[in-house]
Amino acid sequence: MNIRVLGASGGVGPGLRTTSLLIDDDILIDAGSGVGELSLEQMASIRHVFITHSHLDHVAFLPLLLDSVFDSIREPVVVHGQAATLRALQEHIFNWVIWPDFSRLPQPGAPVLRYEVMAAGDVCMIAGRALEMIAVNHAVPGVGYCVECSSGALAFSGDTTTNDSFWAALNARQRLNVLIVESAFADSNLELSRLACHYCPTLLAEDIAKLRHDPLIYITHNKPGDEETIFAECQAAMPQRKLRRLHGGEIIQL
C-alpha cells in the first residue's frame, strides 16, 4: 500500500497545500488543496473519499475534483464521513448556492457523488484495505482514520487536541507502523491551541505518552512559517519518539 502526501500544511503559500492523502490510486483521505497535485487522469481514478471533518482546508477541493472529472465518472464517487460532516457538505457546499448538488447530477438516479455515513468504530473494506473511523476531539465533529492492509497499518489523527478516544483505539490494535498526527501551533500559542482544539507540541507530548506502540511519527498540519519551530519543539518534548516532519509530495510505503 502506498500513501502519497498531496498536502500536509495548515495553510497555503508557495509550495504549501492543505491536507489530502492518496491511498494507492483510488482512495483519498480528506480533499484539501493538495488534490490539485493530481492530474485529470489521476483524479478520475478516485473512487472513495474519507473526510475527517467539515473545515474548509480539508474539503475545499472535493467540489472542484468532481467538477474537473465530471464527464469521466462512470459510477458515483463515494464520500464517507460522520453524519454531521456529510450534512455540512450537503447544506453548505453542494447546495446549488456555493456549488451544484452533485448527488443529483447528471440526474438524481445516476449521480456522480454518493454519501456514505460512518460512525466511530466502523470499518470499511476496500480491495484488501481496512479503513477504521476513530473519534477525536475538534472544534467541529471530527475523526481520524486507521488504514490497514496485509503489510502494515497507518493512522491519521485528522485535526484534534487532547483526547483519550484516538489513543485508546490505537492501543487496541495489534500493530501500528506509521502515525500521522497534527501539531498546528507552536507552544507560544498554547492557549490558542486549546481554544481552536488543535495540538501544539506540549499538548501532543502529553497525549503521545498514552500510546503503547512505537510507530514512525510524522508531524503535520503546521501553521505556515512556524514549521521549523513546531518540529524543534516536538523533538524536545518527545525525545524518545521517532519523529519526522511531513512534507507534501512524500511517499509512505507499507
TORKOL-4160 file (C-alpha; in steps of 0.2 Angstrom, whole numbers, padded with zeros to 4 digits, m for minus):
254
<pt num="1" X="0000" Y="0000" Z="0000"/>
<pt num="2" X="0007" Y="0017" Z="m0005"/>
<pt num="3" X="0002" Y="0033" Z="0004"/>
<pt num="4" X="0006" Y="0049" Z="m0006"/>
<pt num="5" X="0005" Y="0065" Z="0003"/>
<pt num="6" X="m0003" Y="0078" Z="m0008"/>
<pt num="7" X="m0004" Y="0091" Z="0005"/>
<pt num="8" X="0001" Y="0092" Z="0023"/>
<pt num="9" X="0001" Y="0111" Z="0028"/>
<pt num="10" X="m0010" Y="0120" Z="0040"/>
<pt num="11" X="m0012" Y="0134" Z="0026"/>
<pt num="12" X="m0007" Y="0140" Z="0009"/>
<pt num="13" X="0008" Y="0148" Z="0001"/>
<pt num="14" X="0022" Y="0144" Z="m0011"/>
<pt num="15" X="0024" Y="0125" Z="m0011"/>
<pt num="16" X="0011" Y="0123" Z="0003"/>
<pt num="17" X="m0005" Y="0113" Z="0000"/>
<pt num="18" X="m0018" Y="0109" Z="0013"/>
<pt num="19" X="m0022" Y="0091" Z="0019"/>
<pt num="20" X="m0025" Y="0077" Z="0007"/>
<pt num="21" X="m0018" Y="0059" Z="0007"/>
<pt num="22" X="m0019" Y="0047" Z="m0008"/>
<pt num="23" X="m0020" Y="0029" Z="m0004"/>
<pt num="24" X="m0014" Y="0019" Z="m0019"/>
<pt num="25" X="m0023" Y="0027" Z="m0033"/>
<pt num="26" X="m0041" Y="0026" Z="m0028"/>
<pt num="27" X="m0044" Y="0032" Z="m0011"/>
<pt num="28" X="m0042" Y="0050" Z="m0003"/>
<pt num="29" X="m0042" Y="0054" Z="0015"/>
<pt num="30" X="m0048" Y="0072" Z="0015"/>
<pt num="31" X="m0049" Y="0083" Z="0000"/>
<pt num="32" X="m0039" Y="0099" Z="0004"/>
<pt num="33" X="m0030" Y="0109" Z="m0009"/>
<pt num="34" X="m0017" Y="0095" Z="m0011"/>
<pt num="35" X="m0029" Y="0087" Z="m0023"/>
<pt num="36" X="m0023" Y="0100" Z="m0035"/>
<pt num="37" X="m0007" Y="0090" Z="m0037"/>
<pt num="38" X="m0016" Y="0076" Z="m0046"/>
<pt num="39" X="m0018" Y="0075" Z="m0065"/>
<pt num="40" X="m0035" Y="0074" Z="m0073"/>
<pt num="41" X="m0032" Y="0055" Z="m0076"/>
<pt num="42" X="m0027" Y="0053" Z="m0058"/>
<pt num="43" X="m0042" Y="0062" Z="m0051"/>
<pt num="44" X="m0054" Y="0051" Z="m0062"/>
<pt num="45" X="m0047" Y="0036" Z="m0053"/>
<pt num="46" X="m0053" Y="0041" Z="m0036"/>
<pt num="47" X="m0067" Y="0030" Z="m0030"/>
<pt num="48" X="m0068" Y="0034" Z="m0012"/>
<pt num="49" X="m0065" Y="0050" Z="m0001"/>
<pt num="50" X="m0064" Y="0048" Z="0018"/>
<pt num="51" X="m0067" Y="0065" Z="0026"/>
<pt num="52" X="m0061" Y="0069" Z="0044"/>
<pt num="53" X="m0071" Y="0084" Z="0047"/>
<pt num="54" X="m0080" Y="0099" Z="0038"/>
<pt num="55" X="m0067" Y="0113" Z="0039"/>
<pt num="56" X="m0063" Y="0121" Z="0023"/>
<pt num="57" X="m0045" Y="0116" Z="0022"/>
<pt num="58" X="m0050" Y="0098" Z="0022"/>
<pt num="59" X="m0064" Y="0098" Z="0009"/>
<pt num="60" X="m0061" Y="0113" Z="m0002"/>
<pt num="61" X="m0056" Y="0103" Z="m0017"/>
<pt num="62" X="m0069" Y="0090" Z="m0016"/>
<pt num="63" X="m0081" Y="0100" Z="m0027"/>
<pt num="64" X="m0068" Y="0105" Z="m0039"/>
<pt num="65" X="m0062" Y="0087" Z="m0041"/>
<pt num="66" X="m0079" Y="0081" Z="m0045"/>
<pt num="67" X="m0082" Y="0095" Z="m0057"/>
<pt num="68" X="m0065" Y="0093" Z="m0066"/>
<pt num="69" X="m0068" Y="0074" Z="m0070"/>
<pt num="70" X="m0087" Y="0075" Z="m0071"/>
<pt num="71" X="m0088" Y="0068" Z="m0089"/>
<pt num="72" X="m0076" Y="0053" Z="m0084"/>
<pt num="73" X="m0086" Y="0047" Z="m0069"/>
<pt num="74" X="m0095" Y="0031" Z="m0073"/>
<pt num="75" X="m0101" Y="0026" Z="m0055"/>
<pt num="76" X="m0103" Y="0038" Z="m0040"/>
<pt num="77" X="m0088" Y="0043" Z="m0030"/>
<pt num="78" X="m0092" Y="0038" Z="m0013"/>
<pt num="79" X="m0089" Y="0051" Z="0001"/>
<pt num="80" X="m0088" Y="0044" Z="0018"/>
<pt num="81" X="m0089" Y="0054" Z="0034"/>
<pt num="82" X="m0099" Y="0056" Z="0050"/>
<pt num="83" X="m0117" Y="0061" Z="0048"/>
<pt num="84" X="m0114" Y="0079" Z="0054"/>
<pt num="85" X="m0099" Y="0081" Z="0042"/>
<pt num="86" X="m0109" Y="0075" Z="0027"/>
<pt num="87" X="m0124" Y="0085" Z="0032"/>
<pt num="88" X="m0112" Y="0100" Z="0032"/>
<pt num="89" X="m0106" Y="0096" Z="0015"/>
<pt num="90" X="m0124" Y="0095" Z="0009"/>
<pt num="91" X="m0131" Y="0111" Z="0017"/>
<pt num="92" X="m0116" Y="0122" Z="0015"/>
<pt num="93" X="m0107" Y="0117" Z="m0001"/>
<pt num="94" X="m0117" Y="0106" Z="m0013"/>
<pt num="95" X="m0132" Y="0116" Z="m0010"/>
<pt num="96" X="m0134" Y="0125" Z="m0028"/>
<pt num="97" X="m0128" Y="0141" Z="m0020"/>
<pt num="98" X="m0109" Y="0138" Z="m0017"/>
<pt num="99" X="m0109" Y="0123" Z="m0029"/>
<pt num="100" X="m0121" Y="0112" Z="m0038"/>
<pt num="101" X="m0128" Y="0097" Z="m0029"/>
<pt num="102" X="m0118" Y="0083" Z="m0037"/>
<pt num="103" X="m0128" Y="0070" Z="m0028"/>
<pt num="104" X="m0141" Y="0074" Z="m0040"/>
<pt num="105" X="m0131" Y="0077" Z="m0056"/>
<pt num="106" X="m0131" Y="0072" Z="m0070"/>
<pt num="107" X="m0148" Y="0065" Z="m0064"/>
<pt num="108" X="m0155" Y="0060" Z="m0047"/>
<pt num="109" X="m0155" Y="0041" Z="m0051"/>
<pt num="110" X="m0137" Y="0041" Z="m0058"/>
<pt num="111" X="m0127" Y="0054" Z="m0048"/>
<pt num="112" X="m0108" Y="0056" Z="m0048"/>
<pt num="113" X="m0107" Y="0058" Z="m0029"/>
<pt num="114" X="m0114" Y="0047" Z="m0016"/>
<pt num="115" X="m0113" Y="0049" Z="0003"/>
<pt num="116" X="m0110" Y="0035" Z="0015"/>
<pt num="117" X="m0112" Y="0039" Z="0033"/>
<pt num="118" X="m0100" Y="0031" Z="0045"/>
<pt num="119" X="m0098" Y="0031" Z="0064"/>
<pt num="120" X="m0083" Y="0029" Z="0076"/>
<pt num="121" X="m0078" Y="0011" Z="0076"/>
<pt num="122" X="m0085" Y="0007" Z="0059"/>
<pt num="123" X="m0073" Y="m0001" Z="0047"/>
<pt num="124" X="m0074" Y="0000" Z="0028"/>
<pt num="125" X="m0066" Y="m0014" Z="0017"/>
<pt num="126" X="m0060" Y="m0009" Z="0000"/>
<pt num="127" X="m0050" Y="m0021" Z="m0010"/>
<pt num="128" X="m0040" Y="m0028" Z="0004"/>
<pt num="129" X="m0038" Y="m0012" Z="0014"/>
<pt num="130" X="m0047" Y="m0009" Z="0030"/>
<pt num="131" X="m0051" Y="0009" Z="0035"/>
<pt num="132" X="m0057" Y="0012" Z="0053"/>
<pt num="133" X="m0065" Y="0028" Z="0058"/>
<pt num="134" X="m0059" Y="0034" Z="0075"/>
<pt num="135" X="m0067" Y="0048" Z="0086"/>
<pt num="136" X="m0056" Y="0063" Z="0090"/>
<pt num="137" X="m0058" Y="0080" Z="0099"/>
<pt num="138" X="m0060" Y="0095" Z="0087"/>
<pt num="139" X="m0070" Y="0111" Z="0086"/>
<pt num="140" X="m0082" Y="0103" Z="0075"/>
<pt num="141" X="m0087" Y="0084" Z="0074"/>
<pt num="142" X="m0070" Y="0076" Z="0069"/>
<pt num="143" X="m0062" Y="0059" Z="0066"/>
<pt num="144" X="m0046" Y="0051" Z="0062"/>
<pt num="145" X="m0044" Y="0035" Z="0052"/>
<pt num="146" X="m0033" Y="0020" Z="0053"/>
<pt num="147" X="m0029" Y="0011" Z="0036"/>
<pt num="148" X="m0023" Y="m0007" Z="0037"/>
<pt num="149" X="m0018" Y="m0019" Z="0024"/>
<pt num="150" X="m0008" Y="m0036" Z="0025"/>
<pt num="151" X="0009" Y="m0026" Z="0025"/>
<pt num="152" X="0005" Y="m0014" Z="0039"/>
<pt num="153" X="m0005" Y="m0001" Z="0047"/>
<pt num="154" X="m0005" Y="0018" Z="0047"/>
<pt num="155" X="m0016" Y="0030" Z="0057"/>
<pt num="156" X="m0020" Y="0048" Z="0054"/>
<pt num="157" X="m0027" Y="0059" Z="0068"/>
<pt num="158" X="m0035" Y="0072" Z="0057"/>
<pt num="159" X="m0037" Y="0089" Z="0067"/>
<pt num="160" X="m0038" Y="0086" Z="0085"/>
<pt num="161" X="m0032" Y="0091" Z="0103"/>
<pt num="162" X="m0031" Y="0082" Z="0120"/>
<pt num="163" X="m0042" Y="0066" Z="0120"/>
<pt num="164" X="m0042" Y="0048" Z="0125"/>
<pt num="165" X="m0053" Y="0040" Z="0111"/>
<pt num="166" X="m0040" Y="0041" Z="0097"/>
<pt num="167" X="m0026" Y="0034" Z="0108"/>
<pt num="168" X="m0037" Y="0020" Z="0116"/>
<pt num="169" X="m0042" Y="0015" Z="0098"/>
<pt num="170" X="m0023" Y="0014" Z="0093"/>
<pt num="171" X="m0018" Y="0004" Z="0108"/>
<pt num="172" X="m0032" Y="m0008" Z="0104"/>
<pt num="173" X="m0024" Y="m0013" Z="0088"/>
<pt num="174" X="m0011" Y="m0026" Z="0086"/>
<pt num="175" X="0001" Y="m0016" Z="0076"/>
<pt num="176" X="0004" Y="0002" Z="0071"/>
<pt num="177" X="0018" Y="0006" Z="0059"/>
<pt num="178" X="0016" Y="0024" Z="0055"/>
<pt num="179" X="0006" Y="0038" Z="0064"/>
<pt num="180" X="0002" Y="0055" Z="0055"/>
<pt num="181" X="m0003" Y="0067" Z="0069"/>
<pt num="182" X="m0006" Y="0086" Z="0069"/>
<pt num="183" X="0003" Y="0100" Z="0078"/>
<pt num="184" X="m0005" Y="0115" Z="0071"/>
<pt num="185" X="0003" Y="0128" Z="0083"/>
<pt num="186" X="0020" Y="0131" Z="0092"/>
<pt num="187" X="0019" Y="0131" Z="0111"/>
<pt num="188" X="0019" Y="0150" Z="0111"/>
<pt num="189" X="0001" Y="0148" Z="0105"/>
<pt num="190" X="m0004" Y="0135" Z="0119"/>
<pt num="191" X="m0020" Y="0144" Z="0123"/>
<pt num="192" X="m0025" Y="0147" Z="0105"/>
<pt num="193" X="m0022" Y="0128" Z="0103"/>
<pt num="194" X="m0034" Y="0124" Z="0117"/>
<pt num="195" X="m0047" Y="0136" Z="0110"/>
<pt num="196" X="m0046" Y="0130" Z="0092"/>
<pt num="197" X="m0045" Y="0112" Z="0098"/>
<pt num="198" X="m0028" Y="0108" Z="0090"/>
<pt num="199" X="m0012" Y="0101" Z="0096"/>
<pt num="200" X="0004" Y="0111" Z="0100"/>
<pt num="201" X="0020" Y="0101" Z="0105"/>
<pt num="202" X="0016" Y="0102" Z="0123"/>
<pt num="203" X="m0001" Y="0095" Z="0122"/>
<pt num="204" X="0004" Y="0082" Z="0109"/>
<pt num="205" X="0018" Y="0076" Z="0120"/>
<pt num="206" X="0006" Y="0074" Z="0134"/>
<pt num="207" X="m0006" Y="0063" Z="0123"/>
<pt num="208" X="0008" Y="0053" Z="0115"/>
<pt num="209" X="0013" Y="0047" Z="0132"/>
<pt num="210" X="m0004" Y="0037" Z="0131"/>
<pt num="211" X="0002" Y="0027" Z="0115"/>
<pt num="212" X="0009" Y="0010" Z="0119"/>
<pt num="213" X="0015" Y="0007" Z="0101"/>
<pt num="214" X="0031" Y="0014" Z="0094"/>
<pt num="215" X="0027" Y="0019" Z="0076"/>
<pt num="216" X="0037" Y="0031" Z="0065"/>
<pt num="217" X="0028" Y="0048" Z="0068"/>
<pt num="218" X="0025" Y="0061" Z="0055"/>
<pt num="219" X="0020" Y="0079" Z="0062"/>
<pt num="220" X="0008" Y="0088" Z="0050"/>
<pt num="221" X="m0004" Y="0102" Z="0049"/>
<pt num="222" X="0009" Y="0116" Z="0054"/>
<pt num="223" X="0005" Y="0134" Z="0053"/>
<pt num="224" X="0014" Y="0141" Z="0038"/>
<pt num="225" X="0030" Y="0150" Z="0044"/>
<pt num="226" X="0031" Y="0141" Z="0060"/>
<pt num="227" X="0036" Y="0123" Z="0054"/>
<pt num="228" X="0054" Y="0123" Z="0060"/>
<pt num="229" X="0049" Y="0130" Z="0077"/>
<pt num="230" X="0035" Y="0117" Z="0079"/>
<pt num="231" X="0045" Y="0102" Z="0074"/>
<pt num="232" X="0060" Y="0108" Z="0085"/>
<pt num="233" X="0048" Y="0109" Z="0100"/>
<pt num="234" X="0041" Y="0092" Z="0096"/>
<pt num="235" X="0058" Y="0084" Z="0096"/>
<pt num="236" X="0062" Y="0092" Z="0113"/>
<pt num="237" X="0045" Y="0087" Z="0120"/>
<pt num="238" X="0046" Y="0069" Z="0114"/>
<pt num="239" X="0064" Y="0064" Z="0113"/>
<pt num="240" X="0060" Y="0045" Z="0114"/>
<pt num="241" X="0049" Y="0045" Z="0099"/>
<pt num="242" X="0054" Y="0043" Z="0081"/>
<pt num="243" X="0048" Y="0059" Z="0073"/>
<pt num="244" X="0048" Y="0067" Z="0056"/>
<pt num="245" X="0040" Y="0082" Z="0048"/>
<pt num="246" X="0028" Y="0078" Z="0035"/>
<pt num="247" X="0030" Y="0086" Z="0018"/>
<pt num="248" X="0019" Y="0087" Z="0003"/>
<pt num="249" X="0025" Y="0075" Z="m0011"/>
<pt num="250" X="0031" Y="0062" Z="0001"/>
<pt num="251" X="0028" Y="0044" Z="m0002"/>
<pt num="252" X="0025" Y="0032" Z="0013"/>
<pt num="253" X="0025" Y="0013" Z="0009"/>
<pt num="254" X="0018" Y="0000" Z="0020"/>
